[in-house]
Amino acid sequence: MAIKLENVGIAVRDLEATIAFFTDLGLTVLGRDTISGDWADTAVGLDGNHAKIALLATPDEQGKIELFEYIHPDAVETEPTLPNEVGMHRVAFSVDDIDAALEIAAKHGCHPLRGVATYQDVYRLTYLRGPSGILVMLAEDLTKG
């Protein structure tokens, strides 16, 4: 059986703000829609499921995220995920210039949790909180360039 990862889905508080954050980092919007109906209720497992969605991709289109802002049922706010919690953890991106990426993130009010670390002179990396508390890892490969 063949299997392929299609995307990672993330429920967000504000679709437009989250799209702006990720597109400023370099992702592109592949499509947008509003979904509802019996098929959506069945697929997602929520009665009355109604959401605005957007599919974004990295420039090579190998990495994709689907963002959704619930219209119905109301979104449920939870505490942001901690790095050591079991379950969905973070979305990670490699970047050519982590300092430039962090400048972009800062324009959206998003800053590293603790700073930028260097791993064995191979990567500079950091975790930050993106829109809606999403944990985002940024990593710059120091062996390239």
N, C-alpha and C positions, 0 to 999 in steps of 0.2 A: 504494500500500500504506500503510495506517495503522499507526502505531507509537506506543506509549505506554510510558513507564518505569513498571514495576510496583513495584520495590523495589531496594534495595542489600542484598546478603547479606554478613554478617560472621560468620566463625567465631570463637568465643570460648572462653576457658578455663572460665569460670564463668557459666552462663546466668543464674542468679538474681541475682548481683551486677551483671551488665550490665543486666538488666531494671530493677533498682532504680535504677541510675544514670540511665538514659534516662527512666524514668517520673518520677523526681524533677525532671528538667529539663522535663517537661510532655508527653512522649509518652504514648500509651495503648496497652495491649496489645489487639490485635484478635483474637488467637487464639494457641493453643499446641497442640503435637502432638508425638508421637514418630513418626519415619518410619523405615521399613526395607522391604525386599523387592526383588523384581526391578525394579519400576518405578523405585525410588529408585536402585538400582545403575545402571540404564540412563540415567536423567536426569542424574545427577551424574557418572557415569563412574568410580565406585569400587565394587569388589566388596565385598559385606558392609556396604554403607553403612547406618549406624544412627545416628540423631542425635535429640536433643531440639531442637525449634525453637520460636521465638516470632516473631510478626509484630507490629511496633509502628508507630504512625502519629503524625504531628503532629496537633494539634487539628483542622485543616481536612482531614485525611486525604489531602492531596496528596503529602506526603512519607512514605515508608514504608521501614523497614529490617527485614530478616529476620535474626534472630540464630540461630545454630546451634552447639550443643555436641556434638561427636562422641563417641559411645559406642564405635563401631567404624567404620573403623579408628581407632587412637589418633590424637589430634590431634598435629600436628607443630609444635613450637615453632620460631619464627624470630625474628630480631632485629626489633624494631619498625621500621616504615617511617620513613624520614627524609623531610623535606619535599621534597627534591630527587631522590628515587628515581623511576625510571620504573615505571609500573604503577599499581595501585589506590592512591589517595593518601589521601583523607580524606573524612569526612562533615561537611557544613556545615549550620548552623542559624542562622536569624535569631532574635533574642530581643529582647524589649521592654526588658530591663534587664540588660546584660552583667554588672554588679557582682553582682546577685542570682543570676544563673546561675552565676557563679564561686563564690559562697558555697555553692551547692548542690553543685557539682563538688568543692569542697574537702572536703565531708563524706564524699566517696567517695575521698579521697586523690588527687584529680586537680587539677593546677595548671597555669597557663600555662607553655609552654616558655620564654618569655622576658619576658612581660609583656603589657600591652594597648596596642595601637597605634591611632592615629587616622589615617585615610586621608582627606585633603583635606576635613576637617570634614564628611564624609558618613557615614563608618562608624567605630565603635570595634570592633576585632576582635582575636582572639587564637586561637592554636592551643594545644590542651592534649592530654595523653595521657589517654584514658579507660581503662576496664577492658580488659584483654588488650592494652594498648598501642595501642588504636585512636586514630588522630589525629582529633580533633574540632575543627572551627572554629566559634567563636561570633562572631556579628556583630550589633551594634546599629546600626540606621539612625538617624543623628542628624538626618535631615531630617523624620522623623515625630515628632510630639509637641509 
